[in-house]
Amino acid sequence: MKILLKNARILTMKNDQIIEGSLVVNNNRIAYIGNDYQNYGPFDREIDCKKNLLMPGFKNAHAHSAMVFLRGKADDERQHEWLFNTCLPREEHLIPEDVYALNKVAYLEYLTSGITAIFDYYFFIPMMAKSAEDFGIRSLLLGTYEHGVTSLEQEVNNYRKYNENKDSLVRFCVGLHSEYTADENRVAKTKEAIEMTHSPFFTHISETKGEVEGCIQRHNMPPAKYLYENGLFAYGGGGYHCVHLTDEEAQLFKDHNLTIVTCPCSNAKLASGIVPITKYYNMGINIAIGTDGPASNNGLDMFKEMYLLASFNRLQTQDEKFIPAFEFLKMATVNGAKAMGLNDADVLDVNKLADIIMIDLSKPNMQPLNNIVTNLVYAGSKDNVIMTMINGKILYENGKYNINESIEDIYKAADAANERLEKAAKNEL
């Protein structure tokens, strides 16, 4: 299908310059950006953008999508009680069909936030892959070895299965939940999988002070260094959160081109701490942004993440030398694509994947158009997203979803899963 997006402002994210012109999508790729689009017709559809903004979709570099069933449960409890009395008793009863149904609720929210790709981590990899493929959202799945649940062979097979087709919406990466949930055997098996696949490695790292202190007690070193010493970063990767890295660990990230995926809303809500974003940025570390799961955030909104991260930066620097707004947009788009290995979906350019969003610049929060880039970071809202295109298909437009299933059916299936999990957990407690 060939689509013409004309009369647009275009932020390619190759730099902070906004150009005026048109963009042509041919099937799932960008075919042209400029003003002489006539030679690329005829078009199956022409869309007048009315001077609104086209830009790459946001990349949610850390998510637990199916945890929507835990949204709003025990939000006023302390983290320990929230985790052990609310989350874990319900997760124990999850079945694959639950994850399939719950993921789709999160996907709907991603579309409204302009998120076109997610780095997702949860249970039941085959069902996670199926839900993403059926819905049409780009997804990188983190798989973990767990004795008695998954095997080394499954990890390797999943990596080969989901990465052999470069045109697939779903890809796979080897990882761990964290150092504190991994015994020596699990670390060793994960290293084997990495050596066999050359996969980058991702995991939760140094989210809380307690996690760091516990790792030092167990291994006489903090988590990132422990995982590095065990060879898990041999082919790159990175860590989620990274709030409490030591200086030595931060240098490891810099020296080995690892990515820090920061989740500002989740870390603030759980009182885990504020990531020293200015320090990491000045070191030249690749920084991406994730929402974390809806159980701990609770929203899946990249605008909130950018605003809070930028505000933390101002607090840390006390306005002496702060990070420009464009860099936070890069963290939410280009840097996230780099972390996820989506080199074809980082910027808007000819032959790149057509993962594109349109921002309504006519809304009051975008006016006046003194600086569109800073408006996006400091005043932007998901209400400004009026189109989300993934792989050349418009899945969300002007408040309506263009997917293969009704919203009512998605909510009905998710509610059924939620009710079953709630009953099962209450019978246990």
N, C-alpha and C positions, 0 to 999 in steps of 0.2 A: 504494500500500500504506500502511496506517495502523498505526503501531506505538506502543504505550504503554510508556514507561519509568517505572515507578512505584517508590515507596519509595526515593527517591534523595536524596543530597546533591548540590547543583547549584552550581557555580562559573561564573557567566555570563561572567566577565572584564570586565563593565561596571564592577565594583569588586571589592574583595577579600572581600566578604561571601559566605558560603556559606549557601544556603537549603535547606530540606528540603521535598520535594514530588515532583511528577511532571512528565514532559515528553512531549508528544504530537508525533509526526512524521507528517505527511501527505504522501505521495510524497517529494519531495526537500526539503521545507521544515518548519520548526518551526511547529506550529499552536497550541501552548499550553504554558505553564509555570505550575504552581500545584498546588493540591490538589483542585479541583473539576473533574476530568477526565471525569466520567461523561457529560456532554453531548456529548463529542467522539467517543464510540463509535458503533457497534461497532468493535472493533479486529481487525486481521488477526493481530496477535501482541501478547501482553502479557509484559513482562520485569520480573521483580522484581529491582531493583538491590541489594537487601539493604543499604541505607544506604551503598553505594559511591558514588564521586564521578563526576558527569558534568561535562565541561568541553569547550570548543572544541578541535578537533584542532590539533596543532602545525603550523606552516607552515615548511617547510625552504626558506629564502629564497636558498640558493645550493647547487646540486648538479650533479654530472656523473654521473648514475646509471649509465650503461653502463660506466663505468670499473671496475666490479666485477671485470672480468677481470684488472686490474692489482693487485688487493688481494693483499698478501703477497709481491709480487715486489720484491726488492731493498730491503726496508725498512731494512736496515742500511747502505745506501750513502749517500754524500753526495748532496745534492739535484741537483747538476749531472749526476753519473753516473746517478742514478735517472731523471732526465728524458731524457737523450740516449741512454743505452745500454739503457734498459728500456722506457720509455713510448713515445717517438716511433717507434722501429723497429716496434713492434707496431701502433700506431695507423695507420700508413701502409697497412696491409693490411685495415683494417676495411671491411666492406660493409654496406649497409643492414640486411640480415637479422641481422647480428651485433648491431647496436644494439637491434633489436626483441627479441631473445632475452635479451640482457644486462640491459636495462632492467628486465625483470620480476623478476629476482633482487633488484635493489635495491628494487623496489616491495614485495616480500614483507617485506623488512626494515623499510621505512617503516611498514608496517601494525603490526608488532610494537612499534614505537617511538611509536605514536600520531600519526604524521605523516599528515595528510590532504591536504596540498597541497605541491607542490614547484616551485621556480623552477629549471628544468633547462636546462643548456647543454651541447650536444655536437653531433656530426655527424648529418646526414641528418634534417632536420626532419620530412618527411612520415612517416618510419618511427617517429620519436619520438612524434609525435602519434598514430599508429595504436596503438602499444603502450600508451599511456596510456588511450586510448579503449577498447581491447579489455579492458584490465585493470580499468578503472573508477576510476582515481585522478585527482585534480584536478592539472593541470599547466600552468604558464606556461612557454613555450619562448622562449629567447633566440636570435634569429637574427642572423647576421652576414654582411656583404657580403665576398666574397673573389673577387678577379679570376680569371676562368677556372673558378671553381667555382660561385659564385652570382652573380646579377645584381641590379641595382637593382630591376628589375621583379619578380623573385622575392620580394625583401624586402617590397615594397609589397603584392603579391598575397597573400603569407602573412599579413601583418598584417590585411588585409581578410577573408581567408578564415576565419581562426581567431577573429576577434573579432566577426564579424557576428552570430553566434548567442550571445546572452547566457546561454543555458542550457547551452552546451557545456562539457564538462570541460576542454577544451584552449583556451588562449589564447596570444597571440604578442606579443613585444616586440622592438624593434630594439636592437641593441647591437654591441659589438666584443669581441674577446677581451681586448685590452689596447692601451695606447698603443705598447708596444714591439714589437708584431707588426703594427702598422698604419702603412703609408706614407701620404703626403699624399693620394694618390688614394683610398685606402680610407676615410680620414676624410671626404673630400669627398663620396663616394658615400653614406656613412652619414648625413651631414648632409642630403643630398637626400631620403633615405628618411624621415628624421624630419620634414622639412618637409612631405612629401606625406601622411604618416599622422598627424602629431601624436603620435607614440609617445613614451612615456618612454624614456630611454636608460640602460642598465646595462653595466658592464664591470669587469674586474679593475683595481683602482687601488692603487698604493703598497703592494703586498704585501711587498716587500723593500726594503732600503736601496739595493741595487744597481739596482733598477728606477727608483727616484727619481733616483739619480745619473745614470743613463743618459739619462733624459728631459731633465734639466737640460743635459747636454752637447749633446743634439740640438736642443733648442728653447729653451734659456735659461729654462726654468720647469719646475716639477714637474708630474706627470701630470694631476691633477684640474684644475689651473688651465689647462693646455694644452687639455684637452678642453672645458672651459667656454668658453675664448676662441674655440674653433672652433664654438661654437653647438650642441654636441651635447646640452646639458641644457636646451634651450629649452622642453621640455614635461615637465620633471621627470625622475625616475629616481633613480640613485644608483650606488654602487660596492661591489664585493665586496672584503672584507679591510680596506682603509683603515688599515693598521697605522701607516704613516709619513706621514700627512698633515701639511702645515705648518699653522700657526695660520691663515694666510690661507685655505687650502683648507677647513679646518674651518668657517670663517666662511661660505664660499661654500655649503657644505652646509646650514648653518643658514638663511642668507638666502633660499635658493631651494628650501627644503623637500625636499632630497634625502635619501635613506636610506643609512645605512651598514649594510652586511650583514657582520657579524663572524663569523669561522669559528675560534673559539678552539682547538679540538682540532687542526685542520690546521696552523694557524700555529705552535702550540707544537711539534708533531711535526716540522715542517720547519724549525724554528728561525728562522722569519721574523720573530718578534717578538711582543710583547704589545700588543694594541690599547689605547690610553688610554681605556678605556670610561667611566671616571668623568668625564673631561674632556668627552667628547662628550655624555654624559647631562646634565651640568650646563648645557651650552649649549642643551639642548632639541632636539637632533637626533634624528630618528626612527632608532632602532637596531633592526635585525632580526637573526636568527641563522640561519646556514646550516651545514651539515655539511661543505661542499666535497665532493670526490669520494672514493670508497672507496679510491682509489689512494694518497691522501695523508693519510687520517684515522686509522684505516681503517674505523671504524664509522659507521653512519648512525643515531645515537642522540641525540635531543634532550635527554635527561636528562644525558648526559655534557657536552654543550655548555653547558647552563645552569649546571651545577655548576662547571665550569672557569671560565666567564666570571665567575660570582659570586665565586669564589676569587681570581681575578686582581684583581677590584675591591677585595677586602679587602686584598690585598698593596699595591695602589696607594695606598689611603687610610690604611693602617696603623691601621684601625679608628676613624679620627677622625670621618668622616662617610661611611658607605657606602650603597650603593644598596639599598633594601628588596627582599626576595625577590620580592614581587609584581611588581616592575618587570621582573625577568628572565623571569617567566612571560608578561608582556605582550610582551616582545621575541620570545618563541618562538611567540606566537599573534597577538595583536592587531596588533603592529607589523609582523610579517611579512605579515599580510593587507593592511595598508596599502601596504607596499612592492610587493606583487603586484597591487594593484588589486582585491582580493577583498573589497569592502566588504560583501558579503552573507554573508561567512563569518568575520567577525572575532570576534563574540561570540555567545552563546546568547540568542536573543530571538525573539519571534513574527515570522514571515515571513522569518527568516534561513535560509540554507542549512543543511541537517541534516548538517553535518560535525562529528561528535561522538565523543568517546572516553570510555570508562569506566575509572576507576582503582580497583584493588582496595585498599581501605583496611584490609583485615583481615590483610595481610601484616605480618610482624614489623617491617620497615623503616618502616612507617607508624605504628607504635604507640609510645607512646600518642598519641592525637589531640589533642595540646596545640595544634598549629598546623598545619593541613593544608597551607597555602600554603608555609610554610617547609620542611615535610617533602618536598614535591614537588621543590623546588629543591635542597635539601642532602642528602636521603636517598632521593629517588625513583629508580626504575629502570624500564627497559622491561618488567621482569618484572611490574610493577604494572598494565600495560595489559591489560585483559581484554576490551575491545571497541573496535573502530575502525569507525565508520560514515562513509561518504562519499556525499554526495548522496542521503541517505536509505536507503542500502543497507549492511547490515552485512557487511563484507568479512573481518573477523577477529573471532573470538569464542571465548574460553576456550581459546586455543592452537590453534584450527582455522581454516583459511582457507575462506571461502565465495566462491570465484572460479570462472571458467568453464574452468579448466584445472588439471590435476593438478600438484602441486609437483614430482613426479618428471619430468614432461614439461618443465617449466620448467628444471630443473637439467640435464636431458639436452641440451636445445638450447643452453644456456649453456656447458656443458662442451665441446660440439662446436665452438662458436665459439672458445673459449679455446684448444683444442688446435690448431686451424687457424692461429690468429694466432701461437701459439708456434712452430710449425714454420716458418711463413713468415719470422718474424723471425730464427730461428737460421740459416736458409739465407742470410740477408743478411749476418749478422755474421761 
